[in-house]
């Protein structure tokens, strides 16, 4: 039996196996969101809004948000004006 951890995705608590990557955990939670991440339509950020890699390991209490991939690009372009 594998150890489980509680993570938060878009403010929802999700219990997953501690051995999963972030994308695997998202796939378990919502396969449509995982597909959108794979296609580049969406991306994962941490609780501070910093982009996170899909292959990152999950850990207890981690907070993630799934956002439109373009959202961060648009914000970066606005800051460069």
N, CA, C and O atoms as CSV, one atom per row, in Angstrom:
chain,resi,resn,atom,element,x,y,z
A,1,UNK,N,N,0.841,-1.180,0.000
A,1,UNK,CA,C,0.000,0.000,0.000
A,1,UNK,C,C,0.884,1.241,0.000
A,1,UNK,O,O,1.795,1.368,0.819
A,2,UNK,N,N,0.607,2.153,-0.926
A,2,UNK,CA,C,1.450,3.340,-1.005
A,2,UNK,C,C,0.906,4.461,-0.123
A,2,UNK,O,O,-0.297,4.556,0.124
A,3,UNK,N,N,1.800,5.284,0.332
A,3,UNK,CA,C,1.434,6.420,1.154
A,3,UNK,C,C,0.705,7.453,0.294
A,3,UNK,O,O,1.056,7.657,-0.868
A,4,UNK,N,N,-0.298,8.097,0.861
A,4,UNK,CA,C,-0.987,9.148,0.120
A,4,UNK,C,C,-0.686,10.502,0.750
A,4,UNK,O,O,-0.343,10.609,1.927
A,5,UNK,N,N,-0.825,11.518,-0.074
A,5,UNK,CA,C,-0.627,12.889,0.382
A,5,UNK,C,C,-1.835,13.703,-0.060
A,5,UNK,O,O,-2.519,13.349,-1.020
A,6,UNK,N,N,-2.084,14.783,0.641
A,6,UNK,CA,C,-3.158,15.698,0.249
A,6,UNK,C,C,-2.520,16.916,-0.394
A,6,UNK,O,O,-1.673,17.588,0.195
A,7,UNK,N,N,-2.955,17.181,-1.627
A,7,UNK,CA,C,-2.549,18.392,-2.325
A,7,UNK,C,C,-3.816,19.185,-2.631
A,7,UNK,O,O,-4.929,18.689,-2.456
A,8,UNK,N,N,-3.635,20.401,-3.084
A,8,UNK,CA,C,-4.772,21.241,-3.435
A,8,UNK,C,C,-4.607,21.686,-4.882
A,8,UNK,O,O,-3.574,22.234,-5.266
A,9,UNK,N,N,-5.638,21.439,-5.670
A,9,UNK,CA,C,-5.648,21.851,-7.067
A,9,UNK,C,C,-6.846,22.761,-7.253
A,9,UNK,O,O,-7.988,22.353,-7.041
A,10,UNK,N,N,-6.578,23.994,-7.649
A,10,UNK,CA,C,-7.653,24.985,-7.815
A,10,UNK,C,C,-8.532,25.044,-6.566
A,10,UNK,O,O,-9.760,25.064,-6.658
A,11,UNK,N,N,-7.892,25.072,-5.404
A,11,UNK,CA,C,-8.526,25.215,-4.091
A,11,UNK,C,C,-9.318,23.988,-3.641
A,11,UNK,O,O,-10.025,24.049,-2.635
A,12,UNK,N,N,-9.209,22.884,-4.367
A,12,UNK,CA,C,-9.915,21.666,-3.982
A,12,UNK,C,C,-8.922,20.654,-3.413
A,12,UNK,O,O,-7.884,20.400,-4.023
A,13,UNK,N,N,-9.230,20.074,-2.249
A,13,UNK,CA,C,-8.336,19.054,-1.696
A,13,UNK,C,C,-8.412,17.773,-2.509
A,13,UNK,O,O,-9.494,17.306,-2.865
A,14,UNK,N,N,-7.240,17.212,-2.797
A,14,UNK,CA,C,-7.155,15.990,-3.583
A,14,UNK,C,C,-6.153,15.061,-2.897
A,14,UNK,O,O,-5.009,15.447,-2.656
A,15,UNK,N,N,-6.580,13.851,-2.587
A,15,UNK,CA,C,-5.694,12.850,-1.997
A,15,UNK,C,C,-5.169,11.954,-3.101
A,15,UNK,O,O,-5.945,11.342,-3.834
A,16,UNK,N,N,-3.841,11.876,-3.222
A,16,UNK,CA,C,-3.198,11.090,-4.280
A,16,UNK,C,C,-2.029,10.302,-3.692
A,16,UNK,O,O,-1.565,10.581,-2.586
A,17,UNK,N,N,-1.571,9.326,-4.443
A,17,UNK,CA,C,-0.398,8.553,-4.016
A,17,UNK,C,C,0.827,9.459,-4.016
A,17,UNK,O,O,1.002,10.273,-4.922
A,18,UNK,N,N,1.657,9.320,-3.021
A,18,UNK,CA,C,2.851,10.157,-2.880
A,18,UNK,C,C,3.849,9.936,-4.012
A,18,UNK,O,O,4.724,10.772,-4.234
A,19,UNK,N,N,3.731,8.836,-4.720
A,19,UNK,CA,C,4.685,8.513,-5.790
A,19,UNK,C,C,4.348,9.180,-7.125
A,19,UNK,O,O,5.124,9.066,-8.075
A,20,UNK,N,N,3.217,9.869,-7.218
A,20,UNK,CA,C,2.791,10.450,-8.493
A,20,UNK,C,C,3.528,11.745,-8.825
A,20,UNK,O,O,4.002,12.460,-7.942
A,21,UNK,N,N,3.610,12.024,-10.130
A,21,UNK,CA,C,4.044,13.349,-10.573
A,21,UNK,C,C,2.825,14.260,-10.524
A,21,UNK,O,O,1.696,13.797,-10.366
A,22,UNK,N,N,3.065,15.539,-10.658
A,22,UNK,CA,C,1.970,16.500,-10.628
A,22,UNK,C,C,0.968,16.236,-11.742
A,22,UNK,O,O,-0.238,16.262,-11.495
A,23,UNK,N,N,1.432,15.983,-12.958
A,23,UNK,CA,C,0.507,15.727,-14.061
A,23,UNK,C,C,-0.294,14.445,-13.834
A,23,UNK,O,O,-1.477,14.389,-14.170
A,24,UNK,N,N,0.330,13.430,-13.276
A,24,UNK,CA,C,-0.401,12.193,-12.967
A,24,UNK,C,C,-1.493,12.459,-11.926
A,24,UNK,O,O,-2.592,11.911,-12.022
A,25,UNK,N,N,-1.190,13.293,-10.939
A,25,UNK,CA,C,-2.180,13.643,-9.922
A,25,UNK,C,C,-3.338,14.428,-10.540
A,25,UNK,O,O,-4.501,14.200,-10.207
A,26,UNK,N,N,-3.009,15.348,-11.439
A,26,UNK,CA,C,-4.062,16.108,-12.116
A,26,UNK,C,C,-4.900,15.188,-12.992
A,26,UNK,O,O,-6.121,15.332,-13.052
A,27,UNK,N,N,-4.263,14.256,-13.664
A,27,UNK,CA,C,-4.979,13.272,-14.495
A,27,UNK,C,C,-5.970,12.491,-13.647
A,27,UNK,O,O,-7.104,12.260,-14.069
A,28,UNK,N,N,-5.556,12.088,-12.470
A,28,UNK,CA,C,-6.435,11.350,-11.563
A,28,UNK,C,C,-7.608,12.222,-11.126
A,28,UNK,O,O,-8.730,11.734,-10.996
A,29,UNK,N,N,-7.353,13.513,-10.900
A,29,UNK,CA,C,-8.373,14.458,-10.440
A,29,UNK,C,C,-9.322,14.859,-11.558
A,29,UNK,O,O,-10.539,14.850,-11.371
A,30,UNK,N,N,-8.769,15.216,-12.738
A,30,UNK,CA,C,-9.602,15.697,-13.848
A,30,UNK,C,C,-8.848,15.460,-15.158
A,30,UNK,O,O,-7.919,16.196,-15.490
A,31,UNK,N,N,-9.250,14.443,-15.884
A,31,UNK,CA,C,-8.532,14.087,-17.112
A,31,UNK,C,C,-8.639,15.174,-18.183
A,31,UNK,O,O,-7.735,15.300,-19.009
A,32,UNK,N,N,-9.708,15.953,-18.191
A,32,UNK,CA,C,-9.833,17.050,-19.163
A,32,UNK,C,C,-8.792,18.140,-18.901
A,32,UNK,O,O,-8.205,18.677,-19.840
A,33,UNK,N,N,-8.567,18.460,-17.650
A,33,UNK,CA,C,-7.550,19.457,-17.308
A,33,UNK,C,C,-6.159,18.945,-17.675
A,33,UNK,O,O,-5.324,19.701,-18.172
A,34,UNK,N,N,-5.918,17.672,-17.430
A,34,UNK,CA,C,-4.617,17.085,-17.784
A,34,UNK,C,C,-4.392,17.147,-19.287
A,34,UNK,O,O,-3.286,17.445,-19.737
A,35,UNK,N,N,-5.427,16.871,-20.064
A,35,UNK,CA,C,-5.316,16.938,-21.526
A,35,UNK,C,C,-5.028,18.371,-21.979
A,35,UNK,O,O,-4.242,18.582,-22.903
A,36,UNK,N,N,-5.655,19.348,-21.339
A,36,UNK,CA,C,-5.426,20.753,-21.685
A,36,UNK,C,C,-3.991,21.174,-21.358
A,36,UNK,O,O,-3.412,21.998,-22.066
A,37,UNK,N,N,-3.425,20.623,-20.307
A,37,UNK,CA,C,-2.024,20.907,-19.956
A,37,UNK,C,C,-1.103,20.283,-20.996
A,37,UNK,O,O,-0.158,20.924,-21.456
A,38,UNK,N,N,-1.373,19.050,-21.362
A,38,UNK,CA,C,-0.545,18.376,-22.376
A,38,UNK,C,C,-0.571,19.108,-23.712
A,38,UNK,O,O,0.441,19.164,-24.411
A,39,UNK,N,N,-1.727,19.671,-24.070
A,39,UNK,CA,C,-1.859,20.361,-25.358
A,39,UNK,C,C,-1.271,21.766,-25.335
A,39,UNK,O,O,-1.114,22.385,-26.387
A,40,UNK,N,N,-0.943,22.281,-24.144
A,40,UNK,CA,C,-0.387,23.626,-24.033
A,40,UNK,C,C,-1.432,24.704,-23.841
A,40,UNK,O,O,-1.093,25.884,-23.742
A,41,UNK,N,N,-2.701,24.319,-23.787
A,41,UNK,CA,C,-3.781,25.284,-23.576
A,41,UNK,C,C,-3.773,25.817,-22.140
A,41,UNK,O,O,-4.088,26.982,-21.895
A,42,UNK,N,N,-3.414,24.956,-21.212
A,42,UNK,CA,C,-3.356,25.328,-19.795
A,42,UNK,C,C,-1.972,25.007,-19.252
A,42,UNK,O,O,-1.222,24.223,-19.832
A,43,UNK,N,N,-1.651,25.636,-18.119
A,43,UNK,CA,C,-0.388,25.352,-17.449
A,43,UNK,C,C,-0.612,25.317,-15.949
A,43,UNK,O,O,-1.663,25.727,-15.456
A,44,UNK,N,N,0.376,24.827,-15.235
A,44,UNK,CA,C,0.280,24.668,-13.790
A,44,UNK,C,C,1.156,25.709,-13.123
A,44,UNK,O,O,2.301,25.918,-13.524
A,45,UNK,N,N,0.613,26.366,-12.096
A,45,UNK,CA,C,1.411,27.271,-11.280
A,45,UNK,C,C,1.337,26.811,-9.830
A,45,UNK,O,O,0.445,26.058,-9.441
A,46,UNK,N,N,2.293,27.281,-9.046
A,46,UNK,CA,C,2.219,27.001,-7.614
A,46,UNK,C,C,1.332,28.056,-6.960
A,46,UNK,O,O,0.699,28.853,-7.653
A,47,UNK,N,N,1.284,28.064,-5.652
A,47,UNK,CA,C,0.398,28.981,-4.931
A,47,UNK,C,C,0.768,30.446,-5.129
A,47,UNK,O,O,-0.053,31.333,-4.892
A,48,UNK,N,N,2.001,30.704,-5.564
A,48,UNK,CA,C,2.440,32.091,-5.786
A,48,UNK,C,C,2.266,32.535,-7.227
A,48,UNK,O,O,2.550,33.686,-7.562
A,49,UNK,N,N,1.801,31.628,-8.089
A,49,UNK,CA,C,1.635,31.954,-9.496
A,49,UNK,C,C,2.860,31.675,-10.336
A,49,UNK,O,O,2.916,32.075,-11.499
A,50,UNK,N,N,3.839,30.999,-9.771
A,50,UNK,CA,C,5.063,30.667,-10.494
A,50,UNK,C,C,4.835,29.360,-11.256
A,50,UNK,O,O,4.396,28.375,-10.662
A,51,UNK,N,N,5.125,29.335,-12.569
A,51,UNK,CA,C,4.926,28.106,-13.347
A,51,UNK,C,C,5.675,26.916,-12.744
A,51,UNK,O,O,6.803,27.047,-12.269
A,52,UNK,N,N,5.029,25.771,-12.776
A,52,UNK,CA,C,5.567,24.538,-12.222
A,52,UNK,C,C,5.588,23.475,-13.319
A,52,UNK,O,O,4.687,23.428,-14.156
A,53,UNK,N,N,6.594,22.639,-13.316
A,53,UNK,CA,C,6.675,21.594,-14.337
A,53,UNK,C,C,5.717,20.455,-14.014
A,53,UNK,O,O,5.473,20.137,-12.850
A,54,UNK,N,N,5.188,19.856,-15.055
A,54,UNK,CA,C,4.219,18.772,-14.902
A,54,UNK,C,C,4.843,17.521,-14.305
A,54,UNK,O,O,4.136,16.698,-13.723
A,55,UNK,N,N,6.147,17.366,-14.439
A,55,UNK,CA,C,6.800,16.162,-13.915
A,55,UNK,C,C,7.305,16.331,-12.479
A,55,UNK,O,O,8.002,15.460,-11.957
A,56,UNK,N,N,6.956,17.442,-11.850
A,56,UNK,CA,C,7.360,17.673,-10.457
A,56,UNK,C,C,6.674,16.647,-9.549
A,56,UNK,O,O,5.521,16.284,-9.785
A,57,UNK,N,N,7.371,16.186,-8.525
A,57,UNK,CA,C,6.729,15.256,-7.591
A,57,UNK,C,C,5.737,16.004,-6.697
A,57,UNK,O,O,5.925,17.183,-6.400
A,58,UNK,N,N,4.703,15.321,-6.281
A,58,UNK,CA,C,3.744,15.934,-5.356
A,58,UNK,C,C,4.267,15.777,-3.932
A,58,UNK,O,O,5.031,14.860,-3.631
A,59,UNK,N,N,3.843,16.683,-3.072
A,59,UNK,CA,C,4.174,16.556,-1.659
A,59,UNK,C,C,3.022,17.088,-0.826
A,59,UNK,O,O,2.248,17.930,-1.280
A,60,UNK,N,N,2.919,16.597,0.379
A,60,UNK,CA,C,1.795,16.912,1.245
A,60,UNK,C,C,1.626,18.416,1.440
A,60,UNK,O,O,2.580,19.118,1.778
A,61,UNK,N,N,0.405,18.905,1.224
A,61,UNK,CA,C,0.080,20.307,1.452
A,61,UNK,C,C,0.374,21.235,0.294
A,61,UNK,O,O,0.097,22.430,0.386
A,62,UNK,N,N,0.926,20.723,-0.793
A,62,UNK,CA,C,1.256,21.573,-1.943
A,62,UNK,C,C,-0.019,22.146,-2.556
A,62,UNK,O,O,-1.058,21.488,-2.598
A,63,UNK,N,N,0.084,23.381,-3.028
A,63,UNK,CA,C,-1.043,24.081,-3.630
A,63,UNK,C,C,-0.695,24.403,-5.074
A,63,UNK,O,O,0.350,24.986,-5.363
A,64,UNK,N,N,-1.594,24.012,-5.977
A,64,UNK,CA,C,-1.387,24.254,-7.400
A,64,UNK,C,C,-2.618,24.888,-8.007
A,64,UNK,O,O,-3.740,24.681,-7.545
A,65,UNK,N,N,-2.388,25.663,-9.047
A,65,UNK,CA,C,-3.480,26.244,-9.809
A,65,UNK,C,C,-3.273,25.904,-11.273
A,65,UNK,O,O,-2.146,25.875,-11.768
A,66,UNK,N,N,-4.369,25.650,-11.952
A,66,UNK,CA,C,-4.324,25.421,-13.388
A,66,UNK,C,C,-4.882,26.675,-14.046
A,66,UNK,O,O,-6.024,27.064,-13.802
A,67,UNK,N,N,-4.067,27.296,-14.879
A,67,UNK,CA,C,-4.440,28.567,-15.503
A,67,UNK,C,C,-4.292,28.467,-17.014
A,67,UNK,O,O,-3.627,27.569,-17.531
A,68,UNK,N,N,-4.924,29.404,-17.713
A,68,UNK,CA,C,-4.731,29.469,-19.160
A,68,UNK,C,C,-3.271,29.745,-19.434
A,68,UNK,O,O,-2.676,30.602,-18.781
A,69,UNK,N,N,-2.688,29.052,-20.367
A,69,UNK,CA,C,-1.274,29.248,-20.687
A,69,UNK,C,C,-1.032,30.662,-21.175
A,69,UNK,O,O,0.007,31.248,-20.871
A,70,UNK,N,N,-1.951,31.213,-21.912
A,70,UNK,CA,C,-1.793,32.558,-22.454
A,70,UNK,C,C,-1.844,33.626,-21.365
A,70,UNK,O,O,-1.251,34.693,-21.523
A,71,UNK,N,N,-2.534,33.358,-20.275
A,71,UNK,CA,C,-2.676,34.324,-19.190
A,71,UNK,C,C,-1.320,34.835,-18.717
A,71,UNK,O,O,-1.138,36.043,-18.570
A,72,UNK,N,N,-0.371,33.944,-18.477
A,72,UNK,CA,C,0.941,34.368,-18.001
A,72,UNK,C,C,1.721,35.082,-19.105
A,72,UNK,O,O,2.465,36.022,-18.824
A,73,UNK,N,N,1.562,34.651,-20.346
A,73,UNK,CA,C,2.232,35.307,-21.468
A,73,UNK,C,C,1.738,36.735,-21.613
A,73,UNK,O,O,2.534,37.658,-21.784
A,74,UNK,N,N,0.417,36.920,-21.546
A,74,UNK,CA,C,-0.175,38.263,-21.665
A,74,UNK,C,C,0.311,39.176,-20.549
A,74,UNK,O,O,0.629,40.339,-20.800
A,75,UNK,N,N,0.375,38.668,-19.319
A,75,UNK,CA,C,0.830,39.475,-18.189
A,75,UNK,C,C,2.290,39.883,-18.373
A,75,UNK,O,O,2.653,41.018,-18.065
A,76,UNK,N,N,3.123,38.988,-18.864
A,76,UNK,CA,C,4.536,39.311,-19.073
A,76,UNK,C,C,4.670,40.379,-20.139
A,76,UNK,O,O,5.493,41.283,-19.994
A,77,UNK,N,N,3.886,40.305,-21.209
A,77,UNK,CA,C,3.952,41.317,-22.269
A,77,UNK,C,C,3.476,42.680,-21.744
A,77,UNK,O,O,4.045,43.712,-22.100
A,78,UNK,N,N,2.438,42.687,-20.903
A,78,UNK,CA,C,1.947,43.936,-20.337
A,78,UNK,C,C,2.995,44.608,-19.470
A,78,UNK,O,O,3.101,45.834,-19.468
A,79,UNK,N,N,3.770,43.827,-18.733
A,79,UNK,CA,C,4.791,44.381,-17.853
A,79,UNK,C,C,5.988,44.947,-18.632
A,79,UNK,O,O,6.765,45.731,-18.087
A,80,UNK,N,N,6.134,44.557,-19.883
A,80,UNK,CA,C,7.262,45.032,-20.694
A,80,UNK,C,C,6.939,46.295,-21.487
A,80,UNK,O,O,7.784,46.776,-22.241
A,81,UNK,N,N,5.747,46.835,-21.334
A,81,UNK,CA,C,5.384,48.044,-22.087
A,81,UNK,C,C,6.081,49.260,-21.572
A,81,UNK,O,O,5.881,50.355,-22.098
